[in-house]
Amino acid sequence: MSEIAQIDIRILTKEQLTELFKDAGEPAFRAKQVHEWLWKKGATSFDQMTNLSKPLREWLTTNYKIAAITNDVVQHSNDGTIKNRFRLHDGHLIEAVLIPVPADQRFTVCVSSQVGCSLTCSFCATGRMGRKRNLDPGEIYDQVRMVNEQAESTFGRPLTNIVYMGMGEPLLSYKNVMKSIEYITSPEGLNMSPRRITVSTAGIAKMIRKLADDEVKFNLAISLHAADDAKRNEIMPINETNNLEVLMDALEYFYLKTKNKITYEYITFQLFNDSIEDADKLIKLCKRFPVKVNIIEYNPIDGAPFLKSAEDRIDNFALHLRKHKVGVTVRKSRGKDIDAACGQLANKG
């Protein structure tokens, strides 16, 4: 067997694994066995692959690695939310959050797609970290696998929902995010339904169109947070190159091609975007294609110039949307006491 520089074996496709074992003089079915260990069983070492011979396991250990993420810190919120900080093979840290709602039999994991984030949204702690690198597909897969095990051991239930709403902008790590979803949804992987997956984006119009062309099966959430360009430019610099007209055109294209669910995430900030006039602008954006609005409480972060909207302003805002036949959910923040709520992930843990 020829020696190969040690690389993460999880970056190899099943076809590449087949070639690998063929070149090593091993039967082709070894590729299927190793692929199953990696993506169905979540093996983190070659020694776990007990249906391989010991010499083959030793050869794999010498020439390859499995760059799995490892637990670093686990924090439990008073409301049952669990924040997991994971350490990557190169020492970087990321976070994933388990949000249990036992009454609704809903157990959601919020996963990260990048170490940090290159978008500098003014209300988000992650954006202040900058982007260190994209996560590999296996590193995203690991978050889902490990938090699923956590849900089963803690609550006796598996995950019901997966949201790409943690650290990073998923559509700026498009290839890796799509590959991770393939491993999560494939019968040869975790076999979870794509209909239970939501990818959240700040609004990269070109990549939303690519999602449509790729005919994805998962749902899409847009971090909207303002319904006019002036206000959105102020809090989300991405809007300067992906303004609302361009974004709405891309979303309409996505809906017409996929018919998948689209949600507008809308954080309300006191006296900034929570007036009836703001609601009217949002209603106009909701008329082009079916969409649901998810109103989110603002979770303050150090140094940001925003305040959480008063309860009555949130209620009036939501009521006005409902009067105009817009589907609305008001989401109460979870995990605020451990900095696990929306916009707070920054590896402070």
C-alpha positions in Angstrom: 0.0 0.0 0.0 1.4 3.4 -1.0 1.7 6.0 1.7 -0.5 9.1 1.4 -0.1 12.4 3.3 -2.5 12.4 6.2 -5.7 14.2 5.3 -9.3 14.2 6.6 -10.8 11.1 5.0 -14.2 12.8 5.3 -13.4 15.1 2.4 -13.4 12.1 0.1 -16.6 11.2 -1.8 -17.8 7.6 -1.9 -16.4 7.3 -5.4 -13.0 8.6 -4.2 -13.1 6.1 -1.4 -13.7 3.3 -3.9 -10.7 4.4 -5.9 -8.6 4.7 -2.7 -9.3 1.1 -1.7 -8.9 -0.2 -5.2 -5.4 1.4 -5.4 -4.6 -0.1 -2.0 -5.5 -3.6 -3.3 -8.7 -3.8 -1.2 -12.1 -4.9 -2.4 -14.5 -2.2 -3.5 -17.0 -2.9 -0.7 -14.5 -1.5 1.8 -15.5 2.0 0.5 -19.2 1.3 1.4 -18.2 0.0 4.8 -16.0 3.1 5.6 -18.6 5.5 4.2 -21.2 3.9 6.5 -19.0 4.2 9.5 -18.3 7.9 8.8 -21.8 9.1 7.9 -24.4 6.7 9.2 -22.7 5.7 12.5 -20.6 8.9 13.0 -17.3 7.1 13.7 -14.6 9.4 15.1 -11.7 6.9 14.9 -10.7 4.1 12.6 -10.5 1.7 15.6 -14.3 1.9 15.8 -14.6 0.3 12.3 -14.6 -3.3 13.7 -15.5 -5.0 10.4 -12.2 -3.8 8.9 -9.1 -5.9 9.5 -6.7 -4.6 12.1 -3.9 -4.0 9.5 -6.3 -2.0 7.3 -7.4 0.1 10.3 -3.7 0.7 11.2 -3.0 1.8 7.6 -5.9 4.2 7.6 -4.8 5.6 11.0 -1.3 6.2 9.7 -2.4 7.8 6.4 -5.7 9.5 7.2 -7.5 11.3 10.0 -11.1 11.9 11.0 -11.2 15.6 11.9 -14.2 15.3 14.2 -15.3 18.2 16.4 -15.1 17.6 20.2 -17.0 18.9 23.2 -15.5 22.0 24.9 -18.1 23.6 27.1 -21.8 22.8 27.7 -24.1 25.4 29.3 -27.6 24.9 30.5 -30.1 27.7 30.5 -32.9 28.1 33.1 -35.4 27.6 30.3 -34.0 24.2 29.2 -31.9 25.5 26.3 -28.5 23.9 26.0 -25.5 25.8 24.4 -22.7 23.6 23.2 -19.3 25.0 22.4 -17.3 22.7 20.2 -13.6 22.7 19.5 -12.4 22.0 15.9 -9.2 20.1 14.9 -7.3 23.4 14.4 -8.3 24.9 17.8 -11.1 27.2 16.6 -14.4 27.2 18.6 -17.9 27.2 17.3 -21.3 27.0 19.0 -24.5 25.0 18.5 -27.7 25.4 20.5 -30.3 22.8 21.4 -33.7 24.4 21.9 -36.3 22.0 23.4 -40.0 22.7 23.4 -41.3 19.4 25.0 -44.9 20.7 25.1 -44.9 20.8 21.3 -42.6 17.8 21.0 -40.2 20.0 19.1 -36.5 19.8 19.6 -34.4 22.1 17.4 -30.7 22.4 16.9 -29.2 25.7 15.7 -26.0 24.9 13.9 -23.0 27.1 12.8 -21.7 27.1 9.2 -18.6 29.3 9.7 -16.1 30.2 12.4 -17.3 33.8 13.0 -19.0 35.7 10.2 -17.8 38.2 7.6 -21.1 40.1 7.6 -21.1 43.0 10.1 -24.8 43.2 11.1 -24.8 45.9 13.8 -27.0 43.9 16.2 -25.2 40.6 16.1 -22.2 39.5 18.3 -20.9 36.9 15.8 -20.3 39.5 13.1 -17.8 41.2 15.5 -15.6 38.2 15.4 -14.9 38.4 11.7 -14.8 35.2 9.6 -11.9 32.8 10.4 -12.9 30.1 8.0 -15.8 28.1 6.6 -16.8 24.8 8.4 -16.2 21.6 6.5 -19.3 19.5 5.8 -18.2 17.0 8.4 -18.0 19.7 11.1 -21.5 20.8 10.4 -22.7 17.2 10.3 -21.0 16.5 13.7 -23.0 19.3 15.3 -26.2 17.7 14.2 -25.1 14.2 15.2 -23.8 15.2 18.6 -26.7 17.4 19.5 -29.2 14.7 18.4 -27.5 12.3 20.8 -27.7 15.0 23.5 -31.5 15.5 22.8 -32.0 11.7 23.1 -30.0 11.3 26.3 -31.4 14.4 28.0 -35.1 14.5 26.8 -35.6 11.0 25.4 -36.4 12.4 22.0 -34.5 13.0 18.8 -34.2 16.3 17.0 -37.2 17.3 15.0 -35.7 20.5 13.4 -32.4 21.7 12.1 -31.8 25.4 11.5 -28.6 26.9 10.0 -28.9 30.0 12.1 -25.8 29.8 14.3 -22.5 31.4 13.6 -21.9 32.4 10.0 -23.7 33.1 6.7 -24.6 29.7 5.2 -24.8 30.9 1.6 -21.2 32.2 1.8 -20.2 28.6 2.5 -22.5 27.2 -0.1 -20.7 24.1 -1.2 -19.9 22.9 2.3 -23.4 23.6 3.6 -25.1 21.8 0.7 -22.7 18.8 1.2 -23.5 18.7 5.0 -27.3 18.7 4.2 -26.6 15.8 1.8 -25.0 13.8 4.6 -27.7 14.7 7.1 -30.6 13.8 4.8 -29.2 10.9 2.9 -30.4 7.3 3.7 -26.6 6.6 3.8 -26.2 9.3 6.4 -28.5 10.5 9.2 -31.6 10.1 7.1 -33.3 13.2 8.4 -36.0 14.9 6.3 -35.0 18.0 4.4 -38.4 19.4 5.1 -37.3 19.7 8.7 -34.3 21.8 7.7 -34.2 25.6 7.5 -31.3 27.6 6.1 -31.2 31.2 7.2 -29.5 33.9 5.2 -28.9 37.6 5.5 -29.9 37.8 1.8 -27.3 36.8 -0.7 -29.5 37.1 -3.8 -27.3 35.3 -6.3 -27.0 32.3 -4.0 -30.7 32.2 -3.3 -31.2 31.9 -7.1 -28.7 29.1 -7.1 -30.6 27.3 -4.3 -33.7 27.5 -6.7 -31.7 26.2 -9.6 -30.4 23.3 -7.5 -34.0 22.5 -6.6 -33.3 22.2 -2.9 -35.9 20.6 -0.7 -35.3 22.5 2.6 -36.9 25.7 3.8 -35.5 29.2 3.6 -35.4 32.0 6.2 -34.4 35.5 5.5 -32.9 37.7 8.2 -34.9 40.8 7.1 -35.2 43.0 10.2 -36.3 46.1 8.2 -38.7 46.6 5.3 -37.1 49.6 3.6 -33.6 50.0 2.2 -32.5 53.0 4.3 -33.1 51.2 7.6 -31.8 47.9 6.4 -28.6 49.5 5.1 -28.1 51.0 8.5 -28.2 47.7 10.4 -27.2 45.2 7.6 -24.4 46.4 5.3 -25.1 43.4 3.0 -28.2 45.3 1.8 -26.1 47.8 0.1 -25.2 45.2 -2.6 -28.3 43.1 -2.2 -31.1 45.6 -1.8 -34.7 44.7 -1.1 -35.8 44.8 -4.8 -33.0 42.5 -5.8 -33.6 40.2 -2.8 -37.4 40.0 -3.4 -36.8 39.1 -7.1 -34.5 36.3 -6.0 -37.0 35.1 -3.4 -39.9 35.1 -5.8 -37.7 33.0 -8.2 -36.9 30.6 -5.4 -40.5 30.2 -4.5 -41.8 29.7 -8.0 -39.1 27.0 -8.7 -39.3 25.1 -5.4 -42.6 26.0 -3.6 -40.6 25.6 -0.4 -41.5 27.6 2.7 -40.0 31.1 3.1 -39.9 32.9 6.5 -39.0 36.5 7.2 -37.1 36.8 10.4 -37.8 40.2 11.9 -36.1 41.4 15.1 -37.9 44.4 16.5 -35.8 47.2 17.9 -37.5 49.9 20.1 -38.5 52.9 18.0 -36.4 51.9 15.0 -38.4 49.3 13.0 -41.4 48.5 15.2 -44.0 51.2 14.2 -47.2 50.7 12.3 -45.6 52.4 9.3 -42.8 49.8 9.4 -45.5 47.1 9.6 -47.2 48.5 6.5 -43.9 48.3 4.6 -43.4 44.7 5.7 -47.0 43.9 4.6 -46.2 45.0 1.1 -43.2 42.7 1.0 -45.4 39.8 2.1 -47.8 40.1 -0.8 -45.6 38.9 -3.7 -45.5 35.3 -2.7 -46.5 33.2 0.3 -44.4 34.0 3.3 -44.6 33.8 7.1 -43.1 36.4 9.5 -41.3 35.4 12.6 -41.0 38.3 15.0 -38.1 37.9 17.3 -37.3 39.7 20.6 -34.0 41.6 20.4 -31.3 40.2 22.6 -28.9 43.0 23.7 -25.2 42.6 23.1 -22.4 44.8 24.4 -21.8 48.0 22.5 -24.9 47.8 20.2 -27.1 50.9 20.2 -30.4 49.1 20.2 -33.1 48.4 22.8 -35.6 45.6 22.9 -39.1 46.7 21.7 -41.7 47.1 24.4 -44.2 44.3 24.7 -47.1 46.5 23.6 -45.3 47.7 20.5 -44.5 44.1 19.5 -48.1 43.1 20.1 -49.5 46.0 18.1 -47.0 45.3 15.3 -48.0 41.6 15.1 -51.7 42.4 15.3 -51.5 44.8 12.4 -49.8 42.2 10.3 -52.5 39.6 11.2 -55.2 42.1 10.3 -53.7 42.2 6.8 -53.7 38.4 6.5 -50.0 37.9 7.1 -49.0 34.8 9.0 -47.1 35.8 12.2 -45.3 34.1 15.0 -43.9 36.0 17.9 -40.8 34.1 19.2 -39.8 34.5 22.7 -36.0 34.4 23.2 -34.5 31.2 24.6 -31.2 30.8 26.4 -30.6 34.6 27.0 -29.0 33.9 30.4 -26.2 31.8 28.8 -25.8 34.1 25.7 -27.4 31.4 23.5 -30.2 33.5 22.0 -30.4 34.8 18.5 -27.5 37.1 17.7 -25.6 36.4 20.9 -23.2 33.6 19.8 -19.7 34.8 20.1 -17.7 32.1 22.0 -17.9 33.9 25.3 -18.8 30.7 27.1 
